Amino acid sequence: MTTAPELLWEPTPEGVAASRMAAFRAWLREQRGLDLPDYRALWEWSVADLPGFWSAIAEFFDVVFHDRAEQVLPEEVMPGARWFPGSTLNYAEHALRAGEGKADDDLAVVFVREDGRSEEIGYGELRHRVAAARSALAELGVGAGDRVAALAPNCPETLVAFLAAASLGATWSSCSPDFGTRAVADRFVQIEPKVLIAVDGYCYGGRRFDVRETVDQLRAEMPGLAATVLIDYLGEEHGLPGALDWSELLAHHRGAALEFTPVPFDHPLWILYSSGTTGLPKGIVHGHGGMVLEHLKAIGLHCDLGPGDRFFWFTTTGWMMWNFLIGGLLTGTTLVMFDGSPGYPSLSVLWELAARYRVNFFGTSAPFIQSCLKRELRPKDDFDLSELRAVGSTGAPLTTDGFRWVADAVGADVQIASVSGGTDLCTAFVGASPDVPVWLGEISCPLLGAAAASFDEYGEELHEEVGELVLTKPMPTMPVFFWNDPDGSRLREAYFDEFPGVWRHGDWVRMTDRGSLVIYGRSDSTLNRGGVRMGTAEFYRVVEGFEQIADSLVIDTSGAGETDGELLCFLVLTEGTALKDVLGDLKAALRTELSPRHVPNRFLVVDEIPRTLNGKKLEVPVKKILAGTPPERAVSRDALQNPASLEPFVQLSNAAKE
């Protein structure tokens, strides 16, 4: 066994005993006769007996089936696993059902917008609004299987519209209003929605943006729309010709009965999208039942959230973490929703929010934590975070410096829940548990029911070695199908071509003997120098540890063209910094902390690093461009936050051809 890294956080016996994970183990002992004394034993059982585990989750959380399945999982295959066949249920019913923690006066949502608009909504009022929206959508002809698309931010109106659509058995899809027109059209046009719900504009970074022109262009590209509903989000009452008014619709239908249409377990709940960097975004369809069970497990057990708790994750509606956040309603948790810039008027705004609303679980991205670290923020010194139990981090691997910063600047008694998963499954399948320690730089454990492993190129399992992150058994949230993929070929190609019958996730991972994991970045952007492979995450940890470096991108062009390539490092420098000011120290740090092979052949300064709409660095498409692939074939510019940032890479590629 290798030497364990520094232990940053350890659960207390009292904390473990009070956790829902402990309650679940006790329930298994009483109801199923299973003696599973610790997390490792529980996880091993959960992946060895998939039908037993997922049926236990359904019973423990009292999932309401209108029709019951005769079997949980008739055949353990991938792709094509059928979960709870014959059963019917409804996601919205579980999010809104009355009971413990969901009485009318219990708080369902706290909403804050960066310009000061705020609202607190009880479960009773949320039910009334959803009932009205449901009645309005039904009057517009929306029924089971129809699509409802929303160009809207992380706000109560979006939540109400989603729950109303789900209650009818309609399929939901959303984009953030800061997406460009082409990016939204690439997603929505292919799914042919019956109703488009949109805001008139949004707030970000102290500015207001009118998106009515985008809405108008979208309508023109979707002739099958039965209606467009406009939300007066900015309060300026601009309107849009031919569009229905959201507030008027809800007022007209106020008092409607709240009903739920039972749908099959795998009935489409929502459509999420791949990044769309190399073509039309793939429409990834998830089912009602899979999302109910998975989010009850992940949020109720792993995040340890339920009635009386407050759950925050900074996200937009264009990222799957929005779908994960609203899953808190399934467990009776109060959602804390924020819309705006995490850096306006300062990077402290989200920490102040956490203190003001007594957040118990604070979710964010690894880049946000790195930004706080670089600005030397110390939230625990500035705010009362005494209610905070855990900080969740995802979107990129969290560096060891990021781990240390949370422990030092947020609180030594705060659990660091570094998690990884993705849009493909709309959950994290490796992350944290209230009864598992946190080691420096490591993800604590695979989540229950997730048979995560590391494979070499021959499909052999690895321990304490770096390999491909795979899932060897099915999960209920694996895509029901891809949109417009009738024979399933695109889905098989995406996940199952490398290792038949095994889900290849596309990350490079090391599974430790402690049961923890370290993710090193995407496996298709690995740095391979002289036979020594290294993940880009390790590289960025060293490079972006320099305060003079605001951002970076590393590309190994080996294997992308016909010749042995170079290792190139692109740097965004802070104002007033020249490359010569940092180059010597940077090379020395890379040589010492990584290896001499991993000192780049060249360092080049650029203004921006290309990023997807969800903020991920564009490693593989840039590698293709540098290898000579025409940029229009390597990447769809409409899928980028900053399309102009590609130009230096295109120029570099052109210069290499001359």
C-alpha positions as CSV (number, residue, x, y, z in Angstrom):
1,M,0.0,0.0,0.0
2,T,1.3,3.5,-0.9
3,T,1.8,6.1,1.8
4,A,-1.5,8.0,2.4
5,P,-1.5,11.7,1.8
6,E,-2.3,14.2,4.5
7,L,-5.7,13.7,6.2
8,L,-7.6,17.0,5.8
9,W,-10.9,16.1,7.3
10,E,-12.3,13.2,9.3
11,P,-15.9,12.5,10.3
12,T,-16.6,12.6,14.0
13,P,-18.4,9.6,15.5
14,E,-21.3,12.0,16.4
15,G,-21.5,13.3,12.8
16,V,-21.5,9.8,11.4
17,A,-24.2,8.6,13.8
18,A,-26.4,11.6,12.9
19,S,-26.0,11.2,9.2
20,R,-28.6,9.8,6.8
21,M,-26.0,7.4,5.5
22,A,-25.9,5.8,9.0
23,A,-29.7,5.8,9.1
24,F,-29.7,3.9,5.7
25,R,-27.3,1.3,7.0
26,A,-29.4,0.8,10.1
27,W,-32.5,0.5,7.9
28,L,-30.7,-2.2,5.8
29,R,-29.9,-4.1,9.0
30,E,-33.5,-4.0,10.3
31,Q,-35.3,-4.5,7.0
32,R,-32.9,-6.6,4.9
33,G,-30.8,-8.3,7.6
34,L,-27.6,-6.8,6.1
35,D,-24.7,-6.0,8.5
36,L,-22.6,-3.4,6.6
37,P,-20.5,-1.8,9.3
38,D,-18.8,0.9,7.2
39,Y,-19.0,2.8,3.9
40,R,-16.7,0.4,2.0
41,A,-18.8,-2.6,2.9
42,L,-21.9,-0.7,1.9
43,W,-20.5,0.3,-1.4
44,E,-19.2,-3.2,-2.2
45,W,-22.7,-4.5,-1.5
46,S,-24.3,-1.7,-3.6
47,V,-22.4,-2.7,-6.7
48,A,-22.5,-6.4,-6.2
49,D,-26.3,-6.5,-5.8
50,L,-27.7,-3.8,-8.0
51,P,-31.4,-4.9,-7.8
52,G,-31.1,-5.1,-4.0
53,F,-29.5,-1.8,-3.6
54,W,-31.7,0.3,-5.9
55,S,-34.9,-1.3,-4.6
56,A,-33.6,-0.4,-1.1
57,I,-33.1,3.2,-2.2
58,A,-36.7,3.3,-3.5
59,E,-38.1,1.8,-0.2
60,F,-35.9,3.9,2.1
61,F,-37.0,7.1,0.5
62,D,-40.6,6.0,0.0
63,V,-40.7,6.4,-3.7
64,V,-44.3,6.5,-5.0
65,F,-44.9,4.0,-7.8
66,H,-48.4,4.2,-9.4
67,D,-47.7,0.8,-11.1
68,R,-45.1,-1.4,-9.6
69,A,-42.4,-3.3,-11.4
70,E,-42.1,-7.1,-11.1
71,Q,-38.3,-6.9,-11.4
72,V,-35.7,-4.1,-10.7
73,L,-33.2,-5.0,-13.4
74,P,-34.0,-8.1,-15.5
75,E,-30.6,-8.1,-17.3
76,E,-27.4,-6.4,-16.2
77,V,-26.2,-5.2,-19.6
78,M,-24.8,-2.0,-21.0
79,P,-26.1,-0.3,-23.1
80,G,-29.7,-1.2,-22.9
81,A,-30.3,-1.9,-19.2
82,R,-34.0,-1.7,-18.3
83,W,-34.7,-0.5,-14.8
84,F,-38.0,-1.2,-13.0
85,P,-39.8,-2.2,-16.2
86,G,-43.6,-1.8,-16.0
87,S,-43.5,0.7,-13.2
88,T,-44.9,4.3,-13.4
89,L,-44.1,7.4,-11.3
90,N,-43.5,11.1,-11.7
91,Y,-40.5,13.2,-10.8
92,A,-42.5,16.4,-10.0
93,E,-44.8,14.4,-7.6
94,H,-41.7,13.5,-5.5
95,A,-40.4,17.1,-5.6
96,L,-43.7,18.5,-4.4
97,R,-45.4,15.9,-2.4
98,A,-46.6,17.0,1.0
99,G,-45.2,15.4,4.1
100,E,-42.3,15.9,6.5
101,G,-40.3,18.9,5.5
102,K,-42.7,19.8,2.8
103,A,-45.7,21.3,4.6
104,D,-47.1,24.5,3.1
105,D,-45.1,26.7,5.4
106,D,-41.8,24.9,5.0
107,L,-39.3,26.9,3.0
108,A,-38.7,25.4,-0.5
109,V,-36.7,28.1,-2.3
110,V,-34.5,31.1,-1.4
111,F,-33.7,33.2,-4.5
112,V,-31.2,36.0,-4.8
113,R,-30.3,38.0,-7.9
114,E,-27.1,40.0,-8.1
115,D,-29.0,43.3,-8.4
116,G,-30.7,42.7,-5.0
117,R,-34.0,41.1,-6.1
118,S,-34.8,38.3,-3.7
119,E,-37.7,36.0,-2.8
120,E,-38.5,33.2,-0.3
121,I,-41.1,30.6,-1.4
122,G,-42.7,28.0,0.8
123,Y,-43.7,24.6,-0.5
124,G,-47.4,25.5,-0.5
125,E,-46.8,28.6,-2.7
126,L,-44.5,26.5,-5.0
127,R,-47.2,23.9,-5.4
128,H,-49.8,26.7,-6.3
129,R,-47.5,28.2,-8.9
130,V,-46.7,24.8,-10.4
131,A,-50.4,23.9,-10.6
132,A,-51.1,27.1,-12.4
133,A,-48.2,26.7,-14.8
134,R,-49.3,23.1,-15.4
135,S,-52.8,24.1,-16.3
136,A,-51.5,26.9,-18.6
137,L,-49.2,24.5,-20.4
138,A,-52.0,21.9,-20.8
139,E,-54.2,24.6,-22.3
140,L,-51.5,25.3,-24.8
141,G,-51.6,21.6,-25.8
142,V,-48.6,20.3,-23.9
143,G,-48.9,16.7,-23.0
144,A,-46.8,13.6,-22.2
145,G,-43.8,13.4,-24.6
146,D,-44.0,17.0,-25.9
147,R,-41.0,19.2,-25.4
148,V,-40.9,22.4,-23.4
149,A,-37.8,24.5,-23.9
150,A,-36.6,27.4,-21.7
151,L,-34.2,30.2,-22.3
152,A,-34.0,31.2,-18.7
153,P,-31.7,31.7,-15.7
154,N,-31.5,30.0,-12.3
155,C,-34.6,31.5,-10.9
156,P,-38.0,30.5,-9.4
157,E,-39.9,31.0,-12.7
158,T,-37.6,28.4,-14.4
159,L,-38.0,25.9,-11.6
160,V,-41.8,26.3,-11.7
161,A,-41.9,25.9,-15.5
162,F,-39.8,22.7,-15.2
163,L,-41.9,21.1,-12.5
164,A,-45.1,22.0,-14.4
165,A,-43.7,20.4,-17.6
166,A,-42.6,17.3,-15.7
167,S,-45.9,16.9,-13.9
168,L,-47.5,16.6,-17.4
169,G,-45.0,14.0,-18.6
170,A,-43.6,16.6,-21.0
171,T,-39.8,16.7,-21.6
172,W,-37.8,19.7,-20.4
173,S,-34.8,21.3,-21.9
174,S,-33.1,24.6,-20.9
175,C,-30.3,26.9,-21.9
176,S,-28.8,29.9,-20.1
177,P,-29.8,33.2,-21.6
178,D,-26.2,34.2,-22.0
179,F,-25.8,31.6,-24.7
180,G,-25.5,33.0,-28.2
181,T,-28.4,32.6,-30.6
182,R,-26.7,29.9,-32.7
183,A,-25.7,27.9,-29.6
184,V,-29.3,27.9,-28.4
185,A,-30.8,27.1,-31.8
186,D,-28.3,24.2,-32.2
187,R,-29.9,22.7,-29.1
188,F,-33.5,23.6,-29.3
189,V,-34.3,23.3,-33.0
190,Q,-33.4,19.6,-33.1
191,I,-35.8,18.7,-30.3
192,E,-38.8,20.5,-31.8
193,P,-40.4,22.0,-28.7
194,K,-44.1,22.7,-28.5
195,V,-43.7,25.7,-26.2
196,L,-40.7,28.0,-25.7
197,I,-40.5,29.8,-22.3
198,A,-38.0,32.7,-22.2
199,V,-37.0,35.7,-20.2
200,D,-36.8,39.1,-21.7
201,G,-33.2,39.6,-20.4
202,Y,-30.8,38.9,-17.6
203,C,-28.4,40.6,-15.2
204,Y,-24.6,39.8,-15.0
205,G,-21.7,41.7,-13.7
206,G,-23.6,44.8,-13.0
207,R,-25.1,45.1,-16.5
208,R,-28.5,44.2,-18.0
209,F,-28.8,42.3,-21.2
210,D,-31.9,42.3,-23.4
211,V,-32.4,38.9,-25.2
212,R,-35.7,39.5,-26.9
213,E,-34.0,39.6,-30.3
214,T,-32.6,36.1,-29.6
215,V,-36.0,34.9,-28.6
216,D,-37.5,36.3,-31.8
217,Q,-34.8,34.6,-33.9
218,L,-35.4,31.3,-32.1
219,R,-39.2,31.5,-32.8
220,A,-38.4,31.9,-36.5
221,E,-36.3,28.7,-36.5
222,M,-39.0,26.7,-34.8
223,P,-42.2,26.9,-36.9
224,G,-43.8,24.0,-34.9
225,L,-44.1,26.1,-31.7
226,A,-47.6,26.3,-30.4
227,A,-46.7,29.3,-28.2
228,T,-43.9,31.5,-26.8
229,V,-44.2,32.5,-23.2
230,L,-42.2,35.6,-22.1
231,I,-41.1,36.2,-18.5
232,D,-40.7,39.8,-17.5
233,Y,-37.5,39.1,-15.7
234,L,-36.0,42.6,-15.8
235,G,-39.2,44.3,-14.7
236,E,-39.2,46.7,-17.6
237,E,-42.4,45.4,-19.2
238,H,-41.0,45.4,-22.8
239,G,-43.0,42.4,-24.0
240,L,-42.6,40.7,-27.4
241,P,-45.3,40.7,-30.1
242,G,-47.1,37.4,-30.3
243,A,-45.7,36.1,-27.0
244,L,-47.8,35.3,-24.0
245,D,-47.1,36.9,-20.7
246,W,-45.9,34.4,-18.0
247,S,-47.4,36.3,-15.0
248,E,-50.8,36.8,-16.8
249,L,-50.9,33.1,-17.6
250,L,-50.2,32.0,-14.0
251,A,-52.8,34.5,-12.7
252,H,-55.4,33.2,-15.1
253,H,-54.8,29.7,-14.0
254,R,-54.3,30.4,-10.3
255,G,-56.3,27.9,-8.2
256,A,-55.9,25.0,-10.7
257,A,-55.6,21.5,-9.1
258,L,-52.1,20.1,-8.8
259,E,-52.0,16.8,-10.6
260,F,-49.3,14.4,-11.8
261,T,-49.3,12.2,-14.8
262,P,-47.8,8.8,-14.1
263,V,-45.2,7.9,-16.7
264,P,-43.0,4.8,-17.3
265,F,-39.7,4.7,-15.3
266,D,-37.6,5.5,-18.3
267,H,-40.0,8.2,-19.7
268,P,-37.9,11.2,-20.9
269,L,-37.7,13.8,-18.1
270,W,-35.2,16.2,-19.6
271,I,-32.7,16.6,-22.4
272,L,-29.2,17.8,-21.6
273,Y,-26.5,18.5,-24.2
274,S,-22.9,17.6,-24.9
275,S,-20.6,20.6,-25.4
276,G,-21.2,20.8,-29.1
277,T,-17.6,21.7,-29.8
278,T,-17.2,19.4,-32.8
279,G,-20.7,19.5,-34.3
280,L,-24.3,19.7,-33.2
281,P,-24.6,19.1,-29.4
282,K,-25.8,15.6,-28.7
283,G,-29.2,15.6,-26.9
284,I,-28.8,13.3,-23.9
285,V,-32.1,12.1,-22.6
286,H,-32.6,11.0,-19.0
287,G,-35.7,9.3,-17.5
288,H,-38.0,10.2,-14.6
289,G,-37.3,7.1,-12.5
290,G,-33.5,7.2,-12.8
291,M,-33.3,10.8,-11.8
292,V,-35.6,10.3,-8.8
293,L,-33.6,7.4,-7.4
294,E,-30.1,8.8,-8.2
295,H,-30.7,12.3,-6.8
296,L,-32.4,10.9,-3.7
297,K,-29.3,8.8,-3.2
298,A,-26.7,11.4,-4.1
299,I,-28.3,14.4,-2.3
300,G,-30.1,12.6,0.5
301,L,-27.2,10.2,1.5
302,H,-24.0,11.5,0.1
303,C,-24.6,15.2,0.6
304,D,-26.6,14.3,3.7
305,L,-29.3,16.8,3.0
306,G,-33.0,16.7,4.0
307,P,-35.7,18.7,5.6
308,G,-34.4,21.7,7.5
309,D,-31.1,21.8,5.5
310,R,-30.1,24.4,2.9
311,F,-28.5,23.5,-0.4
312,F,-26.6,25.9,-2.7
313,W,-24.7,25.3,-5.9
314,F,-23.5,28.1,-8.1
315,T,-24.8,27.1,-11.6
316,T,-26.6,28.3,-14.7
317,T,-29.4,26.4,-16.4
318,G,-27.0,25.4,-19.2
319,W,-25.0,23.2,-16.8
320,M,-26.2,19.8,-15.4
321,M,-25.5,21.1,-11.9
322,W,-28.8,23.1,-12.2
323,N,-30.6,19.8,-12.6
324,F,-28.7,18.4,-9.7
325,L,-29.4,21.4,-7.5
326,I,-33.1,21.3,-8.0
327,G,-33.0,17.6,-7.0
328,G,-32.7,18.9,-3.5
329,L,-36.5,19.3,-3.5
330,L,-36.8,15.5,-3.7
331,T,-35.3,15.2,-0.2
332,G,-37.3,18.2,1.3
333,T,-34.2,20.4,1.3
334,T,-34.4,24.2,0.9
335,L,-32.8,25.3,-2.4
336,V,-30.7,28.5,-2.3
337,M,-30.7,29.8,-5.9
338,F,-28.4,32.6,-7.1
339,D,-28.5,34.3,-10.5
340,G,-25.6,36.6,-11.5
341,S,-21.9,36.8,-11.5
342,P,-19.9,35.0,-8.8
343,G,-17.4,37.9,-8.9
344,Y,-19.7,40.9,-8.8
345,P,-19.3,43.2,-7.0
346,S,-16.5,41.0,-5.5
347,L,-15.5,37.3,-5.2
348,S,-17.0,37.4,-1.6
349,V,-20.6,37.7,-2.8
350,L,-21.3,33.9,-2.7
351,W,-19.7,33.5,0.7
352,E,-21.8,36.4,2.0
353,L,-24.8,34.6,0.6
354,A,-23.9,31.4,2.4
355,A,-23.6,33.2,5.7
356,R,-26.8,35.2,5.3
357,Y,-28.9,32.2,4.4
358,R,-27.2,29.7,6.7
359,V,-26.2,27.4,3.9
360,N,-25.3,23.8,4.9
361,F,-23.8,22.6,1.6
362,F,-22.0,25.1,-0.6
363,G,-21.4,23.9,-4.1
364,T,-19.2,25.6,-6.7
365,S,-16.5,24.9,-9.3
366,A,-12.8,24.2,-8.9
367,P,-11.9,27.3,-10.9
368,F,-13.9,29.5,-8.5
369,I,-12.0,28.0,-5.6
370,Q,-8.7,28.7,-7.4
371,S,-9.8,32.3,-7.9
372,C,-10.6,32.7,-4.2
373,L,-7.2,31.2,-3.4
374,K,-5.4,33.6,-5.7
375,R,-7.2,36.6,-4.3
376,E,-6.3,35.4,-0.8
377,L,-9.9,35.4,0.4
378,R,-10.5,34.1,3.9
379,P,-14.3,33.6,4.1
380,K,-14.2,32.2,7.6
381,D,-12.7,35.4,8.9
382,D,-15.2,37.7,7.1
383,F,-18.5,35.8,7.5
384,D,-20.3,33.6,10.0
385,L,-20.1,30.1,8.3
386,S,-21.0,28.2,11.4
387,E,-23.9,26.3,9.6
388,L,-21.6,25.2,6.7
389,R,-20.9,21.5,6.8
390,A,-19.5,20.8,3.3
391,V,-18.0,22.6,0.2
392,G,-18.7,20.8,-3.1
393,S,-16.4,21.3,-6.0
394,T,-16.7,20.0,-9.6
395,G,-16.2,21.2,-13.2
396,A,-12.4,20.4,-13.2
397,P,-10.1,18.5,-10.8
398,L,-9.5,20.4,-7.6
399,T,-5.8,21.1,-7.0
400,T,-4.1,20.2,-3.7
401,D,-3.7,24.0,-3.2
402,G,-7.5,24.2,-3.6
403,F,-8.0,21.5,-1.0
404,R,-5.7,23.3,1.4
405,W,-7.4,26.7,0.8
406,V,-10.8,25.3,1.7
407,A,-9.5,23.7,4.9
408,D,-7.6,26.8,5.9
409,A,-9.7,29.7,4.7
410,V,-13.3,28.2,4.9
411,G,-13.0,25.9,7.9
412,A,-11.0,22.9,9.1
413,D,-14.3,21.2,10.2
414,V,-15.9,21.7,6.7
415,Q,-15.9,18.6,4.5
416,I,-14.4,19.0,1.1
417,A,-16.6,17.2,-1.3
418,S,-14.6,17.1,-4.6
419,V,-16.9,15.3,-7.0
420,S,-16.8,14.2,-10.6
421,G,-19.4,12.8,-13.0
422,G,-21.0,14.7,-15.8
423,T,-23.8,15.6,-18.1
424,D,-23.9,12.1,-19.5
425,L,-25.3,10.7,-16.2
426,C,-26.5,14.0,-14.6
427,T,-24.8,13.2,-11.4
428,A,-21.5,12.7,-9.7
429,F,-20.5,9.0,-9.5
430,V,-17.4,9.6,-7.5
431,G,-17.4,12.1,-4.7
432,A,-17.8,12.2,-0.9
433,S,-19.8,10.6,1.9
434,P,-20.4,11.9,5.5
435,D,-18.7,8.8,6.9
436,V,-15.5,8.8,4.7
437,P,-12.4,10.9,5.4
438,V,-11.0,13.5,3.0
439,W,-7.4,13.1,1.9
440,L,-5.4,16.0,0.4
441,G,-5.9,16.1,-3.4
442,E,-8.2,13.1,-3.5
443,I,-11.9,12.4,-4.3
444,S,-13.0,10.4,-1.2
445,C,-14.9,7.4,-2.8
446,P,-17.0,6.1,-5.6
447,L,-20.7,6.8,-4.8
448,L,-23.1,4.0,-3.9
449,G,-24.3,2.0,-6.9
450,A,-21.5,3.3,-9.1
451,A,-19.1,0.5,-10.1
452,A,-16.2,2.8,-10.9
453,A,-12.8,1.3,-11.8
454,S,-9.6,2.1,-13.6
455,F,-8.7,0.1,-16.8
456,D,-5.6,-0.2,-18.8
457,E,-5.7,-0.2,-22.6
458,Y,-6.4,-3.9,-22.6
459,G,-9.4,-3.7,-20.3
460,E,-7.6,-5.0,-17.2
461,E,-8.4,-3.4,-13.9
462,L,-5.6,-1.2,-12.3
463,H,-4.9,-0.3,-8.7
464,E,-2.6,2.5,-7.7
465,E,-1.9,3.0,-11.4
466,V,-3.3,5.6,-13.8
467,G,-5.9,4.3,-16.3
468,E,-9.2,5.0,-18.0
469,L,-12.1,5.8,-15.6
470,V,-14.9,3.3,-16.4
471,L,-18.2,2.0,-15.0
472,T,-18.4,-1.8,-15.1
473,K,-22.1,-2.0,-14.3
474,P,-25.1,0.0,-15.3
475,M,-26.6,2.9,-13.4
476,P,-30.3,4.1,-13.6
477,T,-29.2,7.6,-14.9
478,M,-27.3,6.3,-17.9
479,P,-29.0,8.0,-20.9
480,V,-32.3,6.5,-21.9
481,F,-31.2,7.4,-25.5
482,F,-29.6,10.2,-27.5
483,W,-32.0,12.4,-29.4
484,N,-32.2,11.6,-33.1
485,D,-30.2,8.4,-32.6
486,P,-32.9,5.7,-33.5
487,D,-30.5,2.8,-33.7
488,G,-28.4,3.8,-30.7
489,S,-25.2,3.9,-32.7
490,R,-24.1,7.4,-31.5
491,L,-24.7,6.4,-27.9
492,R,-22.6,3.2,-28.3
493,E,-19.9,5.1,-30.0
494,A,-19.8,7.7,-27.2
495,Y,-19.3,5.3,-24.3
496,F,-19.0,1.7,-25.3
497,D,-16.7,1.4,-28.3
498,E,-13.4,1.2,-26.4
499,F,-14.5,-1.5,-23.9
500,P,-17.6,-3.4,-25.1
501,G,-20.2,-3.7,-22.3
502,V,-18.2,-1.2,-20.2
503,W,-18.9,2.6,-19.9
504,R,-15.7,4.5,-20.7
505,H,-16.1,8.0,-19.2
506,G,-13.1,9.7,-20.8
507,D,-11.2,10.7,-17.7
508,W,-7.8,9.5,-16.5
509,V,-7.9,8.2,-13.0
510,R,-5.9,6.5,-10.3
511,M,-7.9,4.3,-7.8
512,T,-6.1,4.1,-4.4
513,D,-5.9,1.2,-2.0
514,R,-7.9,3.4,0.4
515,G,-10.8,3.5,-2.0
516,S,-10.2,7.1,-2.9
517,L,-9.6,8.5,-6.4
518,V,-7.4,11.0,-8.2
519,I,-8.6,12.4,-11.6
520,Y,-5.8,13.8,-13.8
521,G,-7.9,15.3,-16.6
522,R,-9.4,14.1,-19.8
523,S,-7.8,10.9,-21.1
524,D,-7.8,12.2,-24.8
525,S,-5.7,15.2,-23.8
526,T,-3.1,13.3,-21.8
527,L,0.5,14.6,-22.0
528,N,2.8,11.8,-23.3
529,R,6.4,12.7,-23.2
530,G,9.1,10.1,-23.7
531,G,6.6,7.4,-22.7
532,V,5.7,9.1,-19.4
533,R,2.0,10.0,-19.3
534,M,0.7,12.9,-17.2
535,G,-2.7,14.5,-16.8
536,T,-3.2,18.1,-17.7
537,A,-4.7,18.8,-14.3
538,E,-1.3,18.2,-12.7
539,F,0.3,20.6,-15.1
540,Y,-2.3,23.3,-14.5
541,R,-1.8,22.9,-10.7
542,V,1.9,24.0,-11.1
543,V,1.4,26.6,-13.7
544,E,-1.6,28.4,-12.3
545,G,-0.1,28.3,-8.8
546,F,1.9,31.4,-10.0
547,E,0.1,34.5,-9.1
548,Q,1.3,36.2,-12.3
549,I,-0.5,33.6,-14.4
550,A,-4.3,34.1,-14.7
551,D,-5.0,31.1,-17.0
552,S,-3.2,28.5,-19.1
553,L,-3.6,25.8,-21.7
554,V,-1.2,22.9,-22.3
555,I,-1.2,21.0,-25.6
556,D,0.9,17.9,-26.4
557,T,0.9,17.8,-30.2
558,S,2.4,14.3,-30.3
559,G,0.0,11.9,-32.0
560,A,-2.1,14.7,-33.5
561,G,-0.1,15.0,-36.7
562,E,2.3,12.8,-38.6
563,T,5.5,13.8,-36.7
564,D,6.6,13.8,-33.1
565,G,5.1,16.9,-31.6
566,E,5.9,19.6,-29.2
567,L,4.7,20.4,-25.7
568,L,3.2,23.9,-25.9
569,C,2.1,26.0,-23.0
570,F,-0.2,29.0,-23.6
571,L,-0.3,31.5,-20.8
572,V,-2.7,34.4,-19.9
573,L,-0.6,36.7,-17.8
574,T,-1.9,39.2,-15.2
575,E,-1.7,42.9,-16.0
576,G,1.8,44.3,-15.9
577,T,3.5,40.8,-16.1
578,A,5.9,40.0,-19.0
579,L,6.8,36.4,-19.9
580,K,10.4,36.9,-18.9
581,D,9.3,37.9,-15.4
582,V,8.0,34.4,-14.7
583,L,9.6,32.1,-17.2
584,G,12.7,31.0,-15.2
585,D,10.8,30.2,-12.1
586,L,8.0,28.5,-14.1
587,K,10.4,26.1,-15.9
588,A,12.2,25.3,-12.6
589,A,8.9,24.5,-10.9
590,L,7.7,22.2,-13.7
591,R,11.0,20.4,-13.8
592,T,11.0,19.9,-10.1
593,E,7.3,19.2,-9.4
594,L,6.6,17.2,-12.6
595,S,9.6,16.1,-14.5
596,P,12.2,17.5,-17.0
597,R,10.2,15.9,-19.8
598,H,7.2,18.0,-18.9
599,V,8.9,21.4,-19.3
600,P,7.3,22.7,-22.5
601,N,9.2,23.2,-25.7
602,R,7.6,26.7,-26.0
603,F,5.6,29.1,-23.9
604,L,3.3,31.5,-25.8
605,V,1.3,34.4,-24.4
606,V,-2.4,34.8,-25.4
607,D,-5.1,37.1,-24.3
608,E,-7.6,34.3,-23.5
609,I,-7.9,30.5,-23.2
610,P,-10.8,29.1,-25.4
611,R,-13.5,27.7,-23.2
612,T,-16.9,26.0,-23.9
613,L,-20.1,27.6,-22.9
614,N,-19.8,25.8,-19.5
615,G,-16.3,27.0,-18.9
616,K,-14.2,24.0,-19.7
617,K,-10.8,24.5,-21.4
618,L,-10.8,23.5,-25.1
619,E,-7.9,21.1,-25.1
620,V,-8.7,18.5,-27.8
621,P,-10.1,20.8,-30.4
622,V,-7.1,23.2,-30.1
623,K,-4.8,20.1,-30.4
624,K,-6.6,19.2,-33.7
625,I,-6.2,22.8,-35.0
626,L,-2.5,22.8,-34.2
627,A,-2.2,19.5,-36.1
628,G,-3.7,21.1,-39.2
629,T,-7.4,20.3,-38.9
630,P,-9.4,23.2,-40.4
631,P,-10.9,25.1,-37.5
632,E,-14.4,24.8,-38.8
633,R,-14.0,21.0,-38.6
634,A,-12.2,21.0,-35.2
635,V,-14.7,23.1,-33.3
636,S,-18.0,24.9,-33.6
637,R,-17.4,28.5,-32.6
638,D,-20.9,28.9,-31.5
639,A,-20.2,26.4,-28.7
640,L,-17.6,28.7,-27.2
641,Q,-17.8,31.4,-24.6
642,N,-15.1,33.4,-26.4
643,P,-14.9,32.4,-30.1
644,A,-12.3,35.1,-30.9
645,S,-9.8,33.4,-28.5
646,L,-9.3,30.7,-31.2
647,E,-7.6,33.1,-33.6
648,P,-4.0,32.9,-32.2
649,F,-4.1,29.1,-32.4
650,V,-5.4,29.2,-36.0
651,Q,-2.6,31.6,-36.9
652,L,0.0,29.4,-35.2
653,S,-1.2,26.4,-37.2
654,N,-1.2,28.4,-40.5
655,A,2.4,29.6,-39.8
656,A,3.5,26.0,-39.3
657,K,2.3,25.1,-42.7
658,E,4.2,27.9,-44.5
